Amino acid sequence: MTPKPMPPLRLILAAALVLAPLLPALWGLWRQGAIGPVVAVVGGLAGIGGVALMLQLYVRDLRTVAAHAAQLAAGPTEPVPSLPVAASGPVRAAAAAAVRLHRVMNARTELALAQLEANESIIEALHDPLVLVGAERQVARANQAARALFGDRILDRDLAASLRNPAVLEAVDAVLKGGASRILEFSLPVPVERMFEVRVKPFQRRVPRPIPGEDGSPAAAGTVPGRMVILTLHDITALRRSEQMRADFIANASHELRTPLSSLLGFIETLRGPAREDLEAHERFLSIMQDQASRMARLVNDLLSLSRIELDEHMPPAGKVDVLDRLDGVMAALELKAASRRIRLTLEAPDGLPAVVGDEDQLTQVFQNLVSNAIKYTRENTDVTVAVSLADGMAVGVSGPAGRAGRGMPMVAVAVRDQGEGIARTHLPRLTERFYRVDAARSRAMGGTGLGLAIVKHIVNRHRGRLTIESAVGVGSTFTVYLPAASEESAEGRAAEPARRQA
């Protein structure tokens, strides 16, 4: 902003007013003959001109100071006006002080903006979700972790629209009304249950005075003006599951290992006592002891595997897996086991099948458990069929992740069908429970631990998929796993006819 000069006529009039007391003196000297008329006129004009020039300089300097003040009021980041070279005296000092103040404000503003930008980056990069809630319980801010957990629509909406836990909402309301900070735990049940520790802390923002709004309306009823709440969520799922895992392992191991351990102790006592010299009993008892020890080893391995899967169940995998490649490997590994019972393994799959989002080792374990169970429980000289197809997530009750709620995603369905004795409908809801067996004696005789389907269920949960079981007594059973596809299925994959391949 450049100061505008004062109009010449106005300067002359101002100078004349300043010199008005001197004009009578010049008139008197001329009348007395002390000075000539030319000298009187020239002196008067020179005085008026000198005063006008001084006024012009002071007015320019004052306008420069006013320009600095106006730009400081508008914002310290505005360009700093140049200081007049010809300025002098107190006005120049005031102008120089305004320039220095402007530059200092610019430097401080740049530093504050840099710190603000750094703070924003730090908050966005936090691993834990952080939510800032206003006085009306509206969500004012949410970092990236919070948006990933609750969806982008959490902003500018009531917190209850995204977080429907009564205890947390009650704590938020209490802190907004002036209460102290609170710490509590809550769980999010979908898509996989997760436990969080939430800290509800007050945040007092500065409110311009007067506190009521500009239109005279009072502050929100029941809340402290300018008070907000910061919610910090810490995922404690792994901690709680680790504690539960230790408790479950002790309970399950003590229950399931009791029978084989009792058998081993009984046979050892018999071999050291009455059957000490009986070689035939030695061979028979040692064979039974080996079976019991092998069963304990399988049981411990399955328990450890299940515990590891449960520990990471809340963290979905991010890799891509070729389902047909994994199934080919599983069926090739189980071919000899199937051939020993004269069972034929058949794989049906469409062309153009997309990969799935998943963990390769865990999905191999799922397919291994399902196909192995089918071989184990189907009738001899029958078929075990593995059918792979494409499905819609909405049709099978699987919704998309946060941000895609209400919209189904493409799924890859892997169905394993056997021709066994089938399972009664009353047993179906409990098949995936730990150690639940329809026929316990038959399951133990075949080497089962009662953990295979529990492992399958938890792996499928981690993959954000679904497991369904259909069975008819005397006909057979079908176990179907739905897994999210890594990409949209092609039109060719939908229309292609299944191609049968013999394993």
C-alpha positions in Angstrom: 0.0 0.0 0.0 1.6 3.4 -1.1 0.7 6.5 0.8 -1.2 9.1 -1.4 0.2 12.7 -1.4 -1.9 15.5 0.0 -3.5 17.8 -2.6 -1.5 21.0 -3.2 -4.3 23.4 -2.6 -5.1 21.8 0.7 -1.4 22.0 1.7 -1.3 25.7 0.8 -4.4 26.5 2.8 -3.0 24.5 5.8 0.4 26.3 5.5 -1.4 29.6 5.3 -3.4 28.8 8.4 -0.1 27.9 10.2 1.5 31.2 9.2 -1.6 33.3 9.8 -0.2 34.9 13.0 3.0 36.0 11.1 1.1 37.8 8.3 0.2 40.9 10.4 3.8 41.3 11.4 5.0 41.3 7.7 2.2 43.8 6.9 3.4 46.1 9.7 7.0 46.0 8.7 6.0 46.9 5.1 3.8 49.8 6.3 6.7 51.2 8.4 9.0 50.9 5.4 11.3 48.4 7.1 11.0 46.1 4.2 10.0 46.4 0.7 6.8 45.0 -0.8 8.7 42.4 -2.9 10.5 41.2 0.2 7.3 40.9 2.2 5.5 39.0 -0.6 8.5 36.7 -1.2 9.0 36.0 2.5 5.3 35.2 3.0 5.3 32.8 0.0 8.5 31.2 1.1 7.1 30.6 4.6 4.0 29.1 3.2 6.0 26.9 0.8 8.3 25.7 3.6 5.5 24.9 5.9 3.6 23.1 3.1 6.6 20.9 2.4 7.1 20.0 6.0 3.4 19.1 6.3 3.7 17.0 3.1 6.6 15.0 4.6 4.8 14.5 7.9 1.5 13.5 6.2 3.4 11.0 4.1 5.1 9.4 7.1 1.8 9.3 9.0 0.1 7.6 6.1 3.0 5.1 6.0 2.4 4.3 9.7 -1.3 4.0 9.1 -0.6 1.6 6.2 1.5 -0.6 8.5 -1.2 -0.5 11.1 -3.9 -1.5 8.6 -1.9 -4.4 7.2 -1.1 -5.6 10.8 -4.8 -5.6 11.4 -5.5 -7.5 8.1 -2.8 -10.1 8.7 0.9 -10.2 9.5 1.7 -12.2 6.3 0.9 -9.2 4.1 3.9 -7.6 2.3 5.8 -5.1 4.4 5.6 -1.5 3.0 8.9 0.2 2.4 10.0 2.9 4.8 10.3 6.5 3.2 13.9 7.5 2.9 13.2 11.2 3.3 11.3 10.6 6.5 12.9 11.9 9.7 12.2 12.7 13.3 9.5 11.0 15.5 7.3 10.0 12.6 10.2 8.1 10.9 10.9 6.4 14.3 7.3 5.4 14.6 7.3 4.1 11.0 10.5 2.1 11.6 9.0 0.6 14.7 5.9 -0.4 12.7 8.1 -2.1 10.1 10.0 -4.0 12.8 6.8 -5.1 14.4 5.4 -6.2 11.1 8.5 -8.3 10.3 8.6 -9.9 13.8 4.9 -10.8 13.4 5.6 -12.3 10.0 8.4 -14.4 11.4 6.3 -15.6 14.4 3.3 -16.3 12.2 5.5 -18.5 9.9 6.9 -20.3 12.9 3.4 -20.9 14.3 2.1 -22.1 10.9 5.1 -24.5 10.6 4.4 -25.9 14.1 0.7 -26.2 13.4 1.5 -28.1 10.2 3.9 -30.4 12.1 1.3 -31.0 14.8 -1.3 -31.9 12.1 1.1 -34.4 10.5 1.8 -36.0 13.9 -1.9 -36.3 14.8 -2.6 -37.8 11.4 0.2 -40.3 11.8 -0.8 -41.5 15.2 -1.5 -45.3 15.3 -4.3 -44.8 17.9 -7.6 -43.3 16.8 -8.2 -39.7 18.1 -11.5 -37.9 17.9 -12.3 -34.3 19.0 -16.0 -33.8 20.0 -17.7 -30.4 20.3 -20.2 -29.1 22.8 -23.1 -30.4 20.9 -21.4 -33.9 20.7 -20.6 -33.2 17.1 -17.3 -34.7 15.8 -15.1 -31.7 14.9 -11.9 -33.7 14.1 -10.8 -37.3 13.5 -7.4 -38.5 12.6 -6.7 -41.0 9.9 -6.8 -44.0 12.3 -10.2 -42.9 13.6 -11.6 -42.4 10.0 -10.3 -45.9 9.1 -12.1 -47.3 12.1 -15.4 -45.5 11.9 -15.5 -44.3 8.3 -15.1 -40.9 6.7 -18.7 -40.0 7.5 -17.8 -39.6 11.2 -17.0 -35.9 10.7 -19.6 -33.2 11.4 -22.1 -35.7 12.8 -23.2 -36.7 16.2 -20.8 -39.2 17.8 -23.7 -41.6 18.5 -24.0 -42.1 14.7 -20.6 -43.8 14.6 -20.0 -45.1 18.1 -23.2 -46.6 19.7 -21.7 -47.6 23.0 -23.9 -46.2 25.8 -21.1 -46.1 28.4 -18.8 -44.1 26.1 -21.6 -41.7 25.1 -22.5 -41.2 28.8 -18.9 -40.4 29.7 -18.6 -37.9 26.8 -21.8 -36.1 28.0 -20.6 -36.0 31.6 -17.2 -34.5 30.6 -18.9 -31.9 28.4 -21.0 -30.8 31.3 -17.8 -30.2 33.4 -16.9 -33.6 34.7 -13.4 -35.0 35.2 -11.6 -37.2 32.7 -12.6 -40.8 32.4 -11.1 -44.1 31.3 -13.2 -47.1 30.3 -13.2 -50.1 28.1 -15.7 -51.1 25.3 -15.9 -53.5 22.4 -16.7 -53.1 18.7 -18.5 -56.3 17.6 -18.1 -56.0 13.9 -16.6 -57.1 11.6 -14.5 -58.9 14.2 -14.8 -58.1 17.9 -12.2 -55.7 19.1 -11.5 -54.3 22.5 -10.6 -50.7 23.1 -9.5 -48.6 26.1 -10.9 -45.1 25.6 -9.7 -42.0 27.4 -12.3 -39.2 27.6 -10.5 -35.9 28.5 -11.8 -32.3 28.5 -10.3 -29.7 26.1 -11.1 -26.1 26.9 -10.9 -23.9 23.8 -10.7 -20.1 24.0 -14.1 -18.4 23.5 -14.3 -14.7 22.4 -16.1 -12.6 25.0 -18.9 -12.2 25.5 -19.5 -15.9 25.7 -23.1 -15.8 24.3 -23.3 -15.8 20.5 -23.3 -12.6 18.4 -27.1 -12.8 18.1 -27.4 -12.8 21.9 -28.3 -16.5 22.1 -26.9 -18.2 25.3 -24.5 -21.1 25.2 -25.7 -24.7 24.7 -27.9 -25.7 27.6 -26.2 -28.2 30.0 -22.7 -27.7 28.6 -19.7 -25.6 29.6 -19.1 -22.9 26.9 -16.0 -23.6 24.9 -15.5 -27.1 26.4 -14.7 -29.9 24.0 -13.8 -33.6 24.6 -10.8 -35.5 23.2 -11.4 -39.3 22.8 -8.2 -41.4 22.5 -8.8 -45.1 21.7 -6.1 -47.7 22.4 -6.6 -51.1 20.9 -6.2 -53.7 23.7 -7.6 -56.6 21.7 -4.2 -58.5 21.6 -3.7 -58.0 25.3 -7.2 -59.3 26.3 -7.0 -62.2 23.8 -3.6 -63.1 25.1 -5.0 -63.2 28.6 -8.0 -65.3 27.4 -5.7 -67.5 25.4 -3.7 -68.5 28.4 -6.8 -69.2 30.4 -8.4 -71.2 27.6 -5.2 -73.1 26.9 -4.9 -74.2 30.5 -8.6 -75.2 30.8 -8.7 -77.0 27.4 -5.3 -78.7 27.8 -6.1 -79.9 31.2 -9.5 -81.3 30.1 -8.4 -82.9 26.8 -5.0 -84.2 28.0 -6.4 -85.9 31.1 -7.6 -89.0 29.2 -4.5 -89.8 27.2 -2.3 -89.0 30.2 -4.3 -91.4 32.3 -4.0 -94.1 29.7 -0.3 -93.6 29.4 0.2 -93.8 33.2 -2.0 -96.9 33.4 -0.1 -98.7 30.7 3.3 -97.7 32.1 2.2 -99.0 35.5 1.0 -102.3 33.9 4.3 -102.8 32.0 6.3 -102.2 35.1 4.1 -104.6 37.1 2.0 -107.6 36.0 3.1 -107.4 32.3 6.8 -107.0 33.0 7.7 -110.3 31.3 4.8 -110.4 28.8 6.4 -109.5 25.4 3.0 -109.8 23.6 1.5 -107.3 26.0 4.5 -105.1 25.6 3.9 -104.7 21.8 0.2 -104.2 22.2 0.5 -101.6 25.0 3.4 -99.7 23.4 1.3 -99.4 20.2 -1.6 -97.9 22.2 0.8 -95.6 24.1 2.2 -94.4 20.8 -1.3 -93.6 19.6 -2.1 -91.7 22.8 1.2 -89.7 22.7 0.6 -88.8 19.0 -2.9 -87.6 19.9 -1.5 -85.4 22.7 1.1 -84.0 20.3 -1.6 -83.2 17.7 -3.8 -81.7 20.4 -1.0 -79.4 21.6 -0.1 -78.3 18.1 -3.7 -77.5 17.3 -4.1 -75.6 20.5 -1.0 -73.5 19.8 -2.1 -72.9 16.2 -5.6 -71.8 17.3 -4.1 -69.5 19.9 -1.8 -67.8 17.4 -4.8 -67.3 15.0 -7.0 -65.9 17.7 -4.3 -63.5 18.7 -4.2 -61.9 15.2 -7.8 -62.3 14.4 -8.6 -58.6 14.6 -5.8 -57.7 12.1 -7.0 -58.6 8.5 -4.3 -59.8 6.1 -3.2 -57.8 3.1 -1.7 -60.3 0.7 -3.1 -61.9 -2.4 -3.6 -65.7 -2.7 -4.4 -67.8 -5.8 -7.1 -70.1 -4.5 -6.8 -72.7 -7.2 -3.0 -73.0 -6.7 -3.5 -73.6 -3.0 -6.3 -76.2 -3.6 -4.1 -78.0 -6.2 -1.4 -78.3 -3.6 -3.7 -79.5 -0.8 -5.5 -82.1 -3.0 -2.1 -83.4 -4.3 -0.9 -83.8 -0.7 -4.1 -85.7 0.4 -4.3 -87.9 -2.8 -2.7 -90.9 -1.1 -4.9 -90.6 2.0 -8.0 -90.5 -0.3 -6.8 -93.4 -2.4 -6.4 -95.6 0.7 -10.2 -95.4 1.1 -10.9 -95.4 -2.7 -12.2 -91.8 -2.6 -12.0 -89.6 -5.7 -11.1 -86.0 -5.3 -12.6 -83.6 -7.9 -12.0 -79.9 -8.3 -14.5 -77.6 -10.1 -13.6 -74.0 -10.9 -14.5 -71.3 -13.5 -12.1 -69.6 -15.8 -10.8 -66.1 -14.9 -11.1 -66.6 -11.1 -9.7 -63.6 -9.2 -7.2 -64.0 -6.4 -8.4 -63.4 -2.8 -7.2 -61.1 -0.1 -5.6 -63.4 2.5 -2.7 -65.1 4.2 -1.4 -68.0 2.1 -0.4 -70.3 4.9 -3.6 -69.8 6.8 -5.8 -70.4 3.8 -3.8 -73.5 3.0 -4.6 -74.7 6.5 -8.3 -74.0 6.0 -8.5 -76.0 2.8 -6.4 -78.8 4.3 -8.7 -79.1 7.3 -11.9 -79.1 5.2 -10.7 -81.6 2.6 -9.1 -83.8 5.2 -12.3 -83.9 7.2 -14.3 -84.7 4.1 -12.0 -87.7 3.3 -12.2 -88.8 6.9 -16.0 -88.8 7.2 -17.2 -89.6 3.7 -18.2 -93.2 2.8 -15.6 -95.4 1.0 -15.7 -95.5 -2.8 -17.4 -92.1 -3.1 -16.5 -88.6 -4.3 -15.2 -85.5 -2.5 -15.9 -82.5 -4.6 -14.3 -79.0 -4.1 -16.3 -76.4 -6.1 -15.0 -72.9 -6.5 -17.3 -70.1 -7.7 -17.9 -66.4 -7.5 -20.5 -64.9 -5.2 -21.8 -61.5 -4.1 -21.0 -60.4 -0.6 -24.5 -59.0 0.0 -26.1 -62.3 -1.0 -24.1 -64.2 1.6 -24.4 -61.6 4.3 -20.9 -60.1 4.1 -20.8 -56.2 3.8 -17.9 -54.1 2.7 -15.4 -52.5 5.0 -15.7 -49.0 6.5 -16.6 -46.5 3.8 -18.3 -49.2 1.7 -21.0 -50.1 4.3 -24.2 -51.4 2.7 -22.5 -52.4 -0.5 -21.5 -56.1 -1.1 -18.1 -57.0 -2.4 -17.2 -59.8 -4.7 -16.4 -63.1 -2.9 -14.8 -66.3 -3.9 -16.7 -69.3 -2.6 -14.9 -72.7 -1.9 -17.4 -75.5 -1.2 -16.2 -78.9 0.0 -18.9 -81.6 -0.5 -18.7 -85.2 0.9 -21.0 -88.2 0.7 -20.9 -89.2 4.3 -23.5 -90.0 6.9 -24.4 -86.4 7.3 -25.0 -84.4 10.4 -28.3 -83.8 12.2 -29.5 -80.2 12.1 -29.3 -79.8 15.9 -25.5 -80.2 15.8 -24.8 -77.7 13.1 -24.7 -74.5 15.2 -22.1 -76.0 17.5 -19.7 -77.6 15.1 -17.2 -74.8 15.2 -16.9 -74.8 19.0 -13.7 -76.1 20.5 -13.7 -79.8 21.2 -17.3 -80.2 20.1 -17.8 -83.6 18.4 -21.0 -85.2 17.0 -19.5 -88.7 17.6 -16.7 -88.3 20.1 -15.6 -91.9 20.0 -15.4 -92.0 16.2 -13.6 -88.7 16.1 -10.9 -89.8 18.5 -10.6 -93.1 16.7 -9.9 -91.3 13.5 -7.3 -89.0 15.1 -9.4 -85.9 15.5 -8.7 -83.3 18.1 -12.0 -81.4 17.9 -10.2 -78.2 17.0 -10.1 -78.3 13.1 -13.4 -76.5 12.5 -12.6 -74.0 15.3 -9.4 -73.2 13.5 -11.2 -72.8 10.2 -13.8 -70.4 11.7 -11.2 -68.1 13.3 -9.1 -68.0 10.1 -12.2 -67.1 8.1 -13.1 -64.4 10.6 -9.7 -62.9 10.3 -10.1 -62.8 6.5 -13.5 -61.0 6.9 -15.2 -63.9 5.2 -17.9 -66.4 6.2 -18.2 -70.1 6.8 -21.6 -71.9 6.1 -22.4 -75.6 6.8 -25.2 -77.6 5.1 -25.9 -81.2 5.8 -28.5 -83.9 5.4 -28.5 -87.1 7.3 -27.7 -90.0 4.9 -26.8 -87.7 2.0 -23.6 -85.8 3.1 -22.3 -82.4 4.1 -21.1 -79.2 2.4 -18.7 -76.8 4.1 -18.5 -73.5 2.2 -15.9 -70.8 2.8 -16.5 -67.3 1.4 -13.4 -65.1 1.0 -13.2 -61.5 -0.3 -11.8 -61.2 -3.9 -8.7 -59.1 -4.4 -10.2 -57.6 -7.6 -13.5 -57.3 -9.4 -14.4 -60.5 -11.2 -14.3 -60.4 -15.0 -17.4 -60.9 -17.1 -15.8 -64.0 -18.6 -15.4 -65.5 -15.1 -19.2 -65.1 -14.5 -20.2 -66.7 -17.8 -17.7 -69.5 -18.0 -18.9 -73.0 -17.4 -17.2 -74.9 -14.7 -14.3 -77.0 -15.9 -13.9 -80.4 -14.1 -10.4 -81.5 -13.2 -9.5 -84.8 -11.6 -7.0 -84.4 -8.8 
